[in-house]
Amino acid sequence: MDGVRPADDVVLGMVAERLSAAMGRPWEVRDGIAKGPGTVAVRLGAGHTGGPAHLDLDFVLSADMAIGDCVAGYGATVEAAVDRAIQVWLGTTGGAVLELLVQDGSHAAHFAPGDPDGLPGWHAIHGGITGWGTGDDHDAVQRWAVQHVLLPHLAPVLKGTFEREHLVGVKAFFGGGEGGETAEIRVDGAYHEAGSRALAELDWPRPADGVSYARTFVLLLHQEGD
């Protein structure tokens, strides 16, 4: 996509507007961050890699804890693509973090440590599943992801690989179509090779015409033993 991304304060203003609507409480841009209630805030990460609609967003919970993620959007203009990226982030990563704050099931789903659809030993907050694509089967991968939980398939390769014992972020991005596909797991922002390989081996749809992608995010709260 050609064009230049809006200034950081403009992007943060778009983030603040979306979060204000989602939380029903005001967010504002101040001192280079989108500031919410209490200690929470969102800052633009230092990476800024990729195209003009690629965002690195850190959801700051406290002075020493942030949940980072990157996201890209699409649209007819750069502004529309940035707004779409923010919506995708809020529907997946942001939703999981907001649910951590309110703990009432309004933003994301909860899986207890012993839930067969969760990750053994961990309390998991599962953000929404977004999707996009082209053609008649543009939502095929998203529909598959809604019907097939990922965590049990990833558990064997994720176990024992986390670098911290609480608030671990796991992102899944996968899909494609004829001629190519993507299957990516990132743990706290870092590419997880074994997880990505396990995701690629699952039987999610590969459309013959057009493309279909899905993205989701899981926040693992704390380990409670196997």
C-alpha positions in Angstrom: 0.0 0.0 0.0 1.3 3.4 -1.0 1.1 6.4 1.3 2.4 7.6 4.7 0.9 6.5 8.0 -0.7 9.3 10.0 1.3 10.9 12.8 1.7 8.9 16.0 -0.7 11.1 18.0 -3.3 10.7 15.3 -3.0 6.9 15.4 -3.1 7.0 19.2 -6.2 9.1 19.0 -7.8 6.4 16.9 -6.8 3.8 19.4 -8.2 6.0 22.3 -11.5 6.4 20.5 -11.9 2.7 19.9 -10.9 1.9 23.5 -13.3 4.6 25.0 -16.2 3.0 23.1 -15.2 -0.6 24.1 -14.8 0.3 27.8 -17.4 2.9 28.2 -14.8 5.0 29.9 -12.7 7.9 28.4 -9.2 7.4 27.0 -7.1 10.4 25.9 -3.8 11.0 24.2 -1.3 12.5 26.5 2.5 12.6 26.6 2.8 10.3 23.6 0.5 7.6 24.8 -3.2 6.7 24.8 -4.0 6.9 28.5 -6.9 5.0 30.0 -8.3 4.7 33.5 -5.9 3.9 36.3 -2.4 2.8 35.2 -3.5 1.4 31.8 -2.2 2.9 28.6 -1.4 2.0 25.0 1.9 3.1 23.3 3.2 2.6 19.8 6.1 0.1 19.9 9.5 1.0 18.7 9.5 -1.5 15.8 7.2 0.2 13.3 8.3 -2.4 10.7 6.3 -3.2 7.6 4.0 -1.0 5.6 2.2 2.2 6.6 -0.8 0.2 8.0 1.4 -2.0 10.2 1.3 -1.1 13.9 3.3 -2.3 16.9 1.0 -1.7 19.9 1.9 -2.2 23.6 -1.0 -2.5 26.0 0.7 -1.1 29.2 -0.8 -2.5 32.5 1.8 -1.0 34.9 5.3 0.4 34.9 6.9 -3.0 34.5 4.3 -5.0 32.5 3.1 -4.5 28.9 1.4 -6.9 26.4 2.9 -6.2 23.0 1.6 -7.3 19.6 1.8 -6.2 16.0 -1.0 -6.0 13.5 -1.6 -4.9 9.9 -4.8 -3.6 8.3 -6.2 -3.1 4.8 -8.4 -0.5 3.2 -8.8 1.9 0.3 -6.7 4.5 2.1 -3.9 4.4 4.6 -6.2 5.9 7.2 -8.8 3.3 6.6 -6.2 0.5 6.8 -4.8 1.8 10.1 -8.3 2.0 11.5 -8.9 -1.6 10.4 -5.7 -2.7 12.0 -6.8 -1.1 15.3 -10.2 -2.9 15.0 -8.5 -6.2 14.4 -6.1 -5.7 17.3 -9.0 -4.6 19.7 -11.1 -7.7 18.6 -8.3 -10.1 19.5 -5.3 -8.9 21.6 -7.0 -5.8 23.1 -10.1 -7.7 23.9 -8.1 -10.3 25.9 -6.3 -7.6 27.8 -9.6 -5.7 28.5 -11.0 -9.0 29.8 -8.1 -9.3 32.2 -9.1 -6.0 33.6 -12.8 -6.6 34.1 -13.0 -10.5 34.5 -16.6 -10.7 33.6 -16.6 -12.4 30.2 -17.7 -9.3 28.3 -14.6 -9.0 26.1 -13.2 -12.5 25.8 -13.7 -16.1 26.9 -12.1 -17.8 29.9 -10.7 -21.4 30.0 -9.7 -22.8 33.4 -6.5 -24.8 33.8 -8.3 -28.1 33.5 -10.6 -27.2 30.7 -10.1 -29.6 27.7 -10.4 -26.6 25.3 -7.7 -24.7 27.1 -4.0 -25.0 27.9 -3.2 -27.5 30.7 -2.0 -25.8 33.8 -2.9 -22.3 32.7 -5.8 -20.0 33.1 -6.4 -18.7 29.6 -8.3 -15.6 28.3 -9.1 -16.3 24.7 -9.7 -13.1 22.6 -12.0 -13.0 19.6 -11.3 -14.6 16.2 -11.2 -12.2 13.3 -11.0 -13.1 9.6 -10.7 -11.6 6.2 -10.1 -12.7 2.6 -11.4 -12.7 -0.9 -13.7 -14.9 -3.0 -16.6 -17.1 -2.0 -14.7 -18.7 0.8 -13.2 -15.5 2.2 -14.4 -16.4 5.8 -13.6 -20.2 5.6 -10.6 -20.1 7.9 -12.3 -17.9 10.5 -15.3 -20.2 10.6 -13.0 -23.2 11.0 -11.2 -21.4 13.9 -14.5 -20.7 15.6 -15.4 -24.4 15.4 -12.0 -25.9 16.3 -10.2 -24.7 19.4 -6.4 -24.3 18.9 -5.0 -24.5 22.4 -5.2 -28.3 22.8 -3.3 -28.8 19.5 -0.6 -26.3 20.5 -0.2 -27.5 24.1 2.4 -30.2 23.5 4.8 -27.8 21.7 4.2 -24.8 23.9 4.7 -26.6 27.1 7.9 -25.6 28.8 8.9 -22.9 26.3 7.6 -19.7 28.0 10.2 -17.3 29.4 7.9 -15.9 32.1 5.4 -17.5 34.4 2.5 -15.1 34.0 0.7 -12.9 31.4 2.1 -14.8 28.4 0.6 -13.6 25.1 0.1 -16.2 22.3 -1.0 -15.0 18.8 -2.1 -17.2 16.0 -2.3 -15.9 12.4 -3.0 -18.4 9.6 -4.6 -18.9 6.3 -4.0 -18.3 2.6 -5.2 -19.9 -0.6 -4.1 -21.6 -3.8 -0.4 -20.9 -4.3 0.6 -20.2 -0.7 -0.3 -20.1 2.9 0.8 -18.7 6.3 0.8 -20.3 9.7 2.4 -18.3 12.5 2.4 -18.6 16.3 4.0 -15.8 18.2 4.7 -16.0 22.0 5.2 -12.6 23.6 5.9 -11.2 20.1 8.6 -13.8 19.2 8.1 -16.3 16.4 7.5 -19.8 17.8 8.8 -22.3 15.3 7.3 -25.5 16.8 4.0 -23.8 17.4 3.9 -22.5 13.9 4.7 -25.9 12.5 1.9 -27.5 14.6 -0.6 -24.9 13.4 0.4 -25.5 9.7 -0.3 -29.2 10.1 -3.9 -28.7 11.2 -6.7 -29.2 8.6 -8.0 -25.7 8.3 -9.4 -24.8 4.9 -7.2 -24.0 1.9 -9.5 -22.2 -0.6 -9.0 -23.1 -4.2 -10.2 -19.6 -5.2 -9.3 -16.4 -3.4 -7.8 -16.3 0.1 -8.9 -16.6 3.7 -7.1 -15.7 6.9 -7.9 -15.8 10.6 -6.2 -14.2 13.6 -6.7 -14.7 17.3 -4.9 -14.0 20.6 -4.8 -15.8 23.9 -3.5 -14.3 27.2 -2.2 -17.0 29.6 -2.6 -15.6 33.2 -0.5 -17.8 35.4 0.6 -21.4 35.7 -1.3 -23.5 38.2 0.6 -26.8 37.9 0.0 -29.7 35.5 
